[in-house]
């Protein structure tokens, strides 16, 4: 499916020179586009057009050119496709009726065959280009689970999903997005599992994209999400095929984009963004404990610096006397108020974190750790910040690493600063005001029509067990109701709880 309809199309001409003139004008100043003239049999003039570096030249020479010159006598419109299929030992072949469609196939790495007297050309599936091998995902470290990640080649990514979900109900709808790039984008879902209204909504949003180029899945995400001005992501980004497969089995949809290893999953909720796939690979006690720990540090990431600033500035009576005296002693030479002190440390920490991400892996981690230690120690020794503030910022930074989704962590790191300003100006009242604003925004946020705080708001008691804890696999019998009633709500047979073996009674 092509989302960008061509305004005018030029049919393939039976005169070979006309086709050559049009294509050579289109590919003027393109020295990698090859026009190879040949004869089919003894009399039929033909033309092969391809891009050097995008096709397999060995297959072209052995299975196309040699066969056309030696094994075929002639071609005509009535039996051209059948004759080519019987002669050429290549599997991918399609008839192309317009010059524009021929150019699209050439740019996709196909060889186009034009023959004199024919009103159609033929796309030969000989695409071959350099691609990265399957490796462990670098942005999502694996504790337990498959150690394979998506690549930049969409055909490889499709095959990885097919290997995990082998049912023919796994559907992939293809789009071509970008007037210049013509990037292949796939909408993936499981028929009978994903809600029909969700699939229709996704199709409508993707089909409405009209832009000159799509270079990464972030382009698609920014063009189809519900609230582009919200700091919270409304689609999950992952480069792990098992995460995409798990989302599809829950009735979600996925979007694959050629040229990037990052796939999109929708719809999502705040609680699904705080879950990790390892939660379901470990024993449920461990998964539940880690999930509670993640919720705790999620709250600490957002409010801990602001809470420290508000209490130290306006509510010193809430601190025990001995602790207050210790903090006051450490701050007696500090020239800045607590708010400025917190902002100074937080900005420095964020800068170090970004520097560690952008630098090469060999030096990035060392710069982050050494930089934090050196700057923290130097700032404390110089009397610019107090030791308790360094501890608060360090704990906050560690807590932010507990959030499994990078985009969600970025949102919380952004929101920490306005809440810090409110706490520095209004104390605990400002802190509560900031939290209320965030909660109200989350209650109004939607991801493909699904409330962002579901199943807490609106309350769905039957689905809370997978939010407050990680239930055993045999208890996860029903799928989450993402957009109304699921098409296939039951995931497993009843009574799958493992029973302990019965001991043999001795006579």
C-alpha positions as CSV (number, residue, x, y, z in Angstrom):
1,X,0.0,0.0,0.0
2,X,1.3,3.4,-0.9
3,X,0.2,6.3,1.3
4,X,1.5,8.8,-1.2
5,X,-0.5,8.6,-4.4
6,X,1.3,9.7,-7.6
7,X,-0.3,12.7,-9.2
8,X,0.5,11.5,-12.8
9,X,1.8,8.2,-14.1
10,X,3.5,7.3,-17.3
11,X,2.7,3.9,-18.7
12,X,5.4,1.6,-20.0
13,X,5.8,2.2,-23.7
14,X,6.2,-0.6,-26.3
15,X,9.0,1.5,-27.8
16,X,12.1,0.6,-25.9
17,X,13.8,4.0,-26.7
18,X,10.9,5.9,-25.1
19,X,11.4,4.0,-21.8
20,X,15.1,4.6,-22.0
21,X,14.7,8.3,-22.6
22,X,12.3,8.8,-19.7
23,X,14.4,6.7,-17.2
24,X,17.7,8.3,-18.2
25,X,16.2,11.7,-17.7
26,X,14.9,10.7,-14.3
27,X,18.3,9.3,-13.3
28,X,20.4,12.1,-14.8
29,X,23.7,12.6,-12.9
30,X,23.2,9.2,-11.2
31,X,26.4,7.3,-12.1
32,X,25.4,4.3,-10.0
33,X,22.3,3.5,-12.2
34,X,23.2,1.0,-14.9
35,X,21.4,0.7,-18.2
36,X,22.3,-2.7,-19.7
37,X,21.1,-3.4,-23.3
38,X,20.8,-7.0,-24.5
39,X,18.9,-9.1,-27.0
40,X,16.3,-11.8,-26.1
41,X,16.9,-14.5,-28.6
42,X,18.0,-13.2,-31.9
43,X,15.6,-10.2,-32.5
44,X,14.0,-8.8,-29.4
45,X,15.7,-5.7,-28.0
46,X,15.7,-5.5,-24.2
47,X,16.9,-3.2,-21.5
48,X,17.9,-4.0,-17.9
49,X,18.0,-1.1,-15.4
50,X,19.4,-1.5,-11.9
51,X,21.4,0.3,-9.3
52,X,24.9,-0.9,-8.7
53,X,25.5,-2.0,-5.1
54,X,21.8,-2.8,-4.4
55,X,21.5,-6.0,-6.5
56,X,23.3,-9.3,-6.7
57,X,25.4,-9.0,-9.8
58,X,26.4,-12.6,-9.8
59,X,22.7,-13.8,-9.9
60,X,22.0,-11.2,-12.5
61,X,24.7,-12.5,-14.8
62,X,24.1,-16.2,-14.3
63,X,20.3,-16.4,-13.9
64,X,19.0,-13.5,-15.9
65,X,21.3,-12.3,-18.7
66,X,22.6,-15.7,-19.7
67,X,19.1,-17.3,-19.6
68,X,17.5,-14.4,-21.7
69,X,20.2,-14.6,-24.3
70,X,20.5,-18.4,-24.7
71,X,17.2,-19.9,-23.6
72,X,14.4,-17.5,-24.8
73,X,13.5,-16.8,-28.4
74,X,10.9,-14.0,-28.1
75,X,8.4,-12.3,-25.7
76,X,4.9,-10.9,-26.3
77,X,2.3,-9.3,-24.0
78,X,0.2,-12.4,-23.8
79,X,2.6,-14.9,-22.3
80,X,5.6,-12.7,-21.2
81,X,5.2,-13.4,-17.5
82,X,4.7,-17.1,-17.9
83,X,7.7,-17.4,-20.3
84,X,9.9,-15.5,-17.9
85,X,8.8,-17.6,-14.9
86,X,9.6,-20.7,-16.9
87,X,13.0,-19.5,-18.0
88,X,14.5,-17.4,-15.2
89,X,15.5,-19.2,-12.0
90,X,14.6,-16.5,-9.6
91,X,11.6,-16.5,-7.3
92,X,10.7,-12.8,-6.9
93,X,9.1,-11.5,-10.1
94,X,6.3,-9.0,-10.8
95,X,4.8,-7.1,-13.7
96,X,5.1,-3.3,-13.6
97,X,2.9,-1.1,-15.7
98,X,4.1,2.4,-15.1
99,X,7.5,4.2,-15.2
100,X,6.9,5.6,-11.7
101,X,6.3,2.1,-10.2
102,X,9.4,0.9,-12.1
103,X,11.5,3.7,-10.6
104,X,10.2,2.7,-7.1
105,X,11.3,-0.9,-7.7
106,X,14.7,0.2,-9.0
107,X,15.3,2.3,-5.8
108,X,14.3,-0.8,-3.7
109,X,17.1,-2.8,-5.2
110,X,15.2,-4.7,-8.0
111,X,16.4,-5.0,-11.6
112,X,13.8,-3.9,-14.2
113,X,13.5,-5.6,-17.5
114,X,12.1,-3.7,-20.5
115,X,11.5,-5.4,-23.8
116,X,10.6,-3.9,-27.2
117,X,6.9,-4.4,-28.1
118,X,5.8,-5.0,-24.5
119,X,3.5,-2.5,-22.6
120,X,4.8,-3.7,-19.2
121,X,8.1,-4.2,-17.6
122,X,9.2,-6.9,-15.1
123,X,10.7,-6.4,-11.6
124,X,13.3,-9.1,-10.8
125,X,13.9,-9.8,-7.2
126,X,17.7,-9.6,-7.0
127,X,18.1,-7.1,-4.2
128,X,21.2,-7.5,-2.1
129,X,22.8,-4.9,0.1
130,X,25.1,-4.8,3.1
131,X,23.3,-5.2,6.4
132,X,24.2,-5.6,10.1
133,X,23.9,-9.0,11.7
134,X,21.6,-9.8,14.5
135,X,23.1,-8.7,17.8
136,X,22.1,-8.3,21.4
137,X,20.2,-5.0,21.8
138,X,22.5,-2.3,23.2
139,X,19.8,0.0,24.6
140,X,17.9,-2.8,26.5
141,X,20.2,-5.0,28.5
142,X,19.0,-8.6,28.9
143,X,19.1,-10.3,32.3
144,X,17.1,-13.3,31.2
145,X,15.5,-13.8,27.8
146,X,16.5,-13.9,24.1
147,X,19.7,-12.1,23.4
148,X,18.7,-10.9,19.9
149,X,17.6,-7.5,18.7
150,X,16.1,-6.0,15.6
151,X,18.3,-4.7,12.8
152,X,17.9,-1.9,10.3
153,X,16.5,-4.3,7.7
154,X,12.8,-4.6,7.9
155,X,12.7,-8.0,6.1
156,X,15.0,-9.4,8.9
157,X,12.8,-7.9,11.6
158,X,9.7,-9.4,10.0
159,X,11.3,-12.9,9.9
160,X,12.3,-12.6,13.6
161,X,8.6,-11.9,14.5
162,X,7.5,-14.8,12.3
163,X,9.8,-17.1,14.1
164,X,8.2,-16.3,17.4
165,X,4.6,-16.1,16.3
166,X,4.1,-18.7,13.7
167,X,0.3,-18.5,13.2
168,X,-1.0,-17.2,9.9
169,X,-3.1,-14.8,11.9
170,X,0.0,-12.6,12.3
171,X,-0.8,-9.9,9.7
172,X,1.6,-7.3,8.3
173,X,0.2,-4.4,6.3
174,X,2.8,-2.6,4.2
175,X,3.0,1.1,3.6
176,X,5.3,3.4,1.6
177,X,5.8,6.6,3.5
178,X,7.8,9.6,2.4
179,X,7.6,11.3,-1.0
180,X,11.4,11.2,-1.4
181,X,12.5,8.3,0.8
182,X,9.6,5.9,0.1
183,X,10.4,4.1,3.4
184,X,8.7,0.8,3.9
185,X,6.6,0.7,7.1
186,X,4.7,-2.3,8.4
187,X,1.6,-2.3,10.6
188,X,1.7,-5.6,12.5
189,X,-1.1,-7.2,14.5
190,X,-2.6,-10.6,15.3
191,X,-6.0,-11.0,13.6
192,X,-8.7,-12.1,16.0
193,X,-6.6,-11.0,19.0
194,X,-6.2,-7.2,18.3
195,X,-9.4,-5.2,18.5
196,X,-10.7,-4.3,15.1
197,X,-11.3,-0.7,16.0
198,X,-7.7,-0.4,17.2
199,X,-6.3,-1.7,13.9
200,X,-8.7,0.5,11.9
201,X,-7.5,3.6,13.8
202,X,-3.9,2.7,13.3
203,X,-4.5,2.2,9.5
204,X,-6.2,5.6,9.3
205,X,-3.4,7.4,11.1
206,X,-0.6,5.8,9.2
207,X,-2.4,6.4,5.8
208,X,-2.7,10.1,6.6
209,X,1.0,10.6,6.8
210,X,2.2,12.8,4.0
211,X,5.8,14.0,4.4
212,X,8.9,14.1,2.2
213,X,10.9,11.6,4.2
214,X,10.8,9.0,7.0
215,X,14.2,8.2,8.4
216,X,13.4,6.6,11.8
217,X,10.4,5.3,13.7
218,X,10.5,8.5,15.7
219,X,9.1,10.3,12.7
220,X,6.1,8.0,12.6
221,X,5.6,8.2,16.4
222,X,5.5,12.0,16.3
223,X,3.0,12.0,13.4
224,X,0.4,9.5,14.8
225,X,0.5,9.9,18.6
226,X,-2.5,11.4,20.4
227,X,-0.9,14.2,22.4
228,X,2.4,15.4,20.8
229,X,2.9,18.2,23.4
230,X,2.8,15.7,26.3
231,X,6.2,14.9,27.9
232,X,5.0,11.3,28.4
233,X,5.5,8.8,25.5
234,X,2.3,7.3,24.1
235,X,4.0,4.5,22.3
236,X,6.5,2.0,23.6
237,X,9.9,1.9,21.7
238,X,11.8,-1.3,21.8
239,X,14.5,-3.2,19.8
240,X,13.6,-6.6,21.3
241,X,11.5,-9.0,19.2
242,X,10.2,-10.8,22.3
243,X,8.8,-7.5,23.7
244,X,7.0,-6.9,20.4
245,X,5.7,-10.5,20.4
246,X,4.4,-10.1,23.9
247,X,2.6,-6.9,23.0
248,X,1.0,-8.5,20.0
249,X,-0.2,-11.4,22.1
250,X,-1.9,-8.9,24.4
251,X,-3.8,-7.5,21.5
252,X,-1.6,-4.5,20.8
253,X,-0.3,-3.4,17.4
254,X,3.3,-2.9,16.4
255,X,4.9,-0.7,13.7
256,X,8.1,-1.7,12.0
257,X,10.1,0.9,10.0
258,X,12.8,0.1,7.5
259,X,16.2,1.6,8.4
260,X,15.9,1.4,12.2
261,X,16.0,-1.4,14.8
262,X,13.5,0.4,17.0
263,X,9.9,-0.8,16.7
264,X,6.8,0.9,18.1
265,X,4.1,-0.7,20.2
266,X,0.6,0.8,20.9
267,X,-1.4,1.4,22.9
268,X,0.5,1.7,26.2
269,X,-0.2,2.8,29.7
270,X,1.9,4.3,32.4
271,X,2.1,1.0,34.2
272,X,3.2,-0.9,31.1
273,X,6.0,1.6,30.6
274,X,7.2,0.7,34.1
275,X,7.3,-3.0,33.4
276,X,10.2,-5.0,32.0
277,X,10.1,-8.2,30.0
278,X,12.3,-9.8,32.6
279,X,9.4,-9.5,35.1
280,X,7.7,-12.4,33.2
281,X,10.8,-14.5,32.8
282,X,11.7,-14.6,36.5
283,X,9.7,-16.4,39.2
284,X,6.7,-14.3,40.1
285,X,8.0,-13.5,43.7
286,X,11.1,-12.0,42.2
287,X,9.1,-10.1,39.5
288,X,6.7,-8.7,42.1
289,X,9.5,-7.5,44.4
290,X,11.4,-5.8,41.5
291,X,8.2,-4.2,40.3
292,X,7.5,-2.7,43.8
293,X,11.1,-1.5,44.0
294,X,10.6,0.1,40.5
295,X,7.5,1.9,41.6
296,X,9.2,3.2,44.8
297,X,12.2,4.6,42.8
298,X,9.9,6.0,40.2
299,X,8.3,8.2,42.9
300,X,11.7,9.1,44.3
301,X,13.0,10.1,41.0
302,X,10.2,12.6,40.6
303,X,9.9,14.1,44.1
304,X,13.0,13.5,46.2
305,X,15.0,16.6,45.3
306,X,11.9,18.8,45.5
307,X,10.9,17.3,48.9
308,X,14.4,18.0,50.2
309,X,14.3,21.6,49.0
310,X,10.8,22.3,50.3
311,X,11.5,20.9,53.8
312,X,14.9,22.6,54.1
313,X,13.5,25.9,52.9
314,X,10.0,26.1,54.5
315,X,9.4,23.2,56.9
316,X,12.5,22.7,59.0
317,X,10.2,21.7,62.0
318,X,9.5,18.4,60.2
319,X,13.2,17.3,60.5
320,X,14.4,15.7,63.7
321,X,16.6,18.2,65.7
322,X,19.8,16.1,65.5
323,X,19.5,15.7,61.8
324,X,18.6,19.3,61.3
325,X,21.7,20.4,63.2
326,X,23.9,18.1,61.1
327,X,22.4,19.5,57.9
328,X,22.7,23.1,59.2
329,X,26.4,22.5,60.0
330,X,27.1,21.2,56.5
331,X,25.4,24.2,55.0
332,X,26.8,27.0,57.1
333,X,29.4,27.9,54.5
334,X,27.2,27.4,51.4
335,X,26.4,30.7,49.7
336,X,23.3,29.5,47.8
337,X,19.8,28.7,48.9
338,X,18.7,25.0,48.7
339,X,16.9,25.5,45.4
340,X,19.9,27.0,43.6
341,X,22.1,24.3,45.2
342,X,19.8,21.5,43.9
343,X,19.5,23.0,40.4
344,X,23.3,23.3,40.2
345,X,23.8,19.6,41.1
346,X,20.9,18.3,39.0
347,X,22.0,20.2,35.8
348,X,25.6,19.0,36.3
349,X,24.4,15.4,36.8
350,X,22.2,15.5,33.7
351,X,25.1,17.0,31.6
352,X,27.4,14.1,32.8
353,X,24.8,11.6,31.9
354,X,24.3,12.9,28.4
355,X,28.1,13.1,27.9
356,X,28.4,9.5,28.9
357,X,25.7,8.5,26.4
358,X,27.3,10.4,23.5
359,X,30.9,9.4,24.1
360,X,32.3,6.1,22.9
361,X,31.4,3.1,25.1
362,X,35.0,2.6,26.2
363,X,35.2,6.1,27.8
364,X,31.6,7.0,28.3
365,X,31.1,5.0,31.5
366,X,34.4,6.1,32.9
367,X,33.7,9.8,32.2
368,X,30.2,9.5,33.9
369,X,31.5,7.8,37.0
370,X,34.7,9.7,37.4
371,X,33.1,13.0,36.5
372,X,30.4,12.6,39.1
373,X,32.9,11.7,41.8
374,X,35.3,14.5,41.0
375,X,32.7,17.2,40.5
376,X,30.7,16.1,43.6
377,X,33.9,16.0,45.8
378,X,35.2,19.3,44.3
379,X,31.9,21.1,44.8
380,X,31.7,20.0,48.4
381,X,35.3,20.9,49.2
382,X,34.8,24.3,47.5
383,X,31.7,25.1,49.6
384,X,29.4,25.4,46.7
385,X,27.1,22.5,47.7
386,X,26.5,20.5,50.8
387,X,27.2,16.8,51.3
388,X,23.5,16.0,52.0
389,X,22.5,17.6,48.6
390,X,25.1,15.5,46.8
391,X,23.6,12.4,48.4
392,X,20.1,13.4,47.4
393,X,21.1,14.0,43.8
394,X,23.1,10.8,43.7
395,X,20.1,8.7,45.0
396,X,17.8,10.5,42.5
397,X,20.1,9.7,39.6
398,X,20.4,6.0,40.6
399,X,16.6,5.9,41.0
400,X,16.1,7.2,37.4
401,X,18.1,4.3,36.1
402,X,15.4,1.9,37.5
403,X,12.9,3.0,34.8
404,X,13.1,0.4,32.1
405,X,11.9,2.7,29.2
406,X,14.3,5.5,28.3
407,X,11.6,7.8,26.9
408,X,9.6,7.5,30.2
409,X,12.8,8.2,32.2
410,X,13.4,11.4,30.1
411,X,9.9,12.6,30.9
412,X,10.4,12.2,34.6
413,X,13.8,13.9,34.4
414,X,12.2,16.9,32.6
415,X,9.3,17.2,35.1
416,X,11.6,17.1,38.1
417,X,12.8,20.7,37.4
418,X,9.4,22.6,37.4
419,X,8.4,20.7,40.5
420,X,11.7,21.7,42.1
421,X,10.9,25.4,41.3
422,X,7.4,25.1,42.8
423,X,8.8,23.5,45.9
424,X,11.5,26.2,46.3
425,X,8.8,28.9,46.0
426,X,5.8,27.4,47.8
427,X,7.2,24.5,49.9
428,X,5.2,21.4,50.3
429,X,2.2,23.2,48.9
430,X,4.1,23.7,45.6
431,X,5.2,20.1,45.6
432,X,1.6,18.9,46.0
433,X,0.4,21.4,43.3
434,X,3.0,20.0,40.8
435,X,1.9,16.4,41.6
436,X,-1.7,17.3,41.1
437,X,-1.1,18.9,37.8
438,X,0.8,15.8,36.6
439,X,-1.9,13.4,37.8
440,X,-4.6,15.5,36.1
441,X,-2.6,15.5,32.9
442,X,-2.1,11.7,33.1
443,X,-5.8,11.2,33.6
444,X,-6.6,13.2,30.4
445,X,-3.9,11.5,28.4
446,X,-4.8,8.8,25.8
447,X,-2.7,6.3,23.8
448,X,-4.8,5.4,20.7
449,X,-7.9,6.1,22.7
450,X,-6.8,4.0,25.8
451,X,-6.6,5.9,29.1
452,X,-3.0,6.3,30.2
453,X,-3.7,5.3,33.8
454,X,-5.8,2.3,33.0
455,X,-6.6,0.0,34.9
456,X,-6.3,2.4,37.9
457,X,-8.3,5.2,36.3
458,X,-10.7,4.0,35.1
459,X,-10.7,1.3,37.6
460,X,-10.6,-2.3,36.3
461,X,-10.2,-4.6,39.3
462,X,-9.7,-7.7,37.3
463,X,-6.6,-6.2,35.6
464,X,-5.1,-4.7,38.8
465,X,-3.3,-8.0,39.6
466,X,-0.8,-7.4,36.8
467,X,-0.1,-3.8,38.1
468,X,0.3,-4.2,41.8
469,X,2.2,-7.5,41.4
470,X,3.4,-9.9,38.8
471,X,1.0,-12.8,39.0
472,X,2.0,-16.3,38.1
473,X,1.6,-17.2,34.4
474,X,-1.3,-19.6,35.1
475,X,-3.2,-16.7,36.6
476,X,-2.9,-14.5,33.5
477,X,-5.9,-16.2,31.8
478,X,-7.5,-13.1,30.2
479,X,-6.0,-10.4,28.0
480,X,-6.1,-6.7,29.0
481,X,-9.2,-4.9,27.7
482,X,-7.3,-2.2,25.7
483,X,-10.1,-0.7,23.5
484,X,-13.3,-2.1,24.8
485,X,-13.9,-5.9,24.9
486,X,-11.0,-7.9,23.4
487,X,-11.8,-9.9,20.3
488,X,-10.3,-13.0,21.9
489,X,-10.2,-12.3,25.6
490,X,-9.1,-15.8,26.8
491,X,-5.4,-16.5,26.6
492,X,-5.1,-20.0,28.1
493,X,-7.1,-23.0,29.2
494,X,-8.5,-23.0,32.7
495,X,-7.0,-25.0,35.6
496,X,-3.4,-24.7,34.4
497,X,-2.2,-24.3,38.0
498,X,0.6,-26.8,38.5
499,X,-0.2,-29.4,41.2
500,X,2.4,-31.0,43.4
501,X,3.0,-34.7,42.7
502,X,1.1,-37.1,44.9
503,X,3.3,-39.3,47.0
504,X,2.9,-43.1,46.7
505,X,1.1,-44.5,49.7
506,X,3.0,-47.4,51.3
507,X,0.9,-50.4,52.0
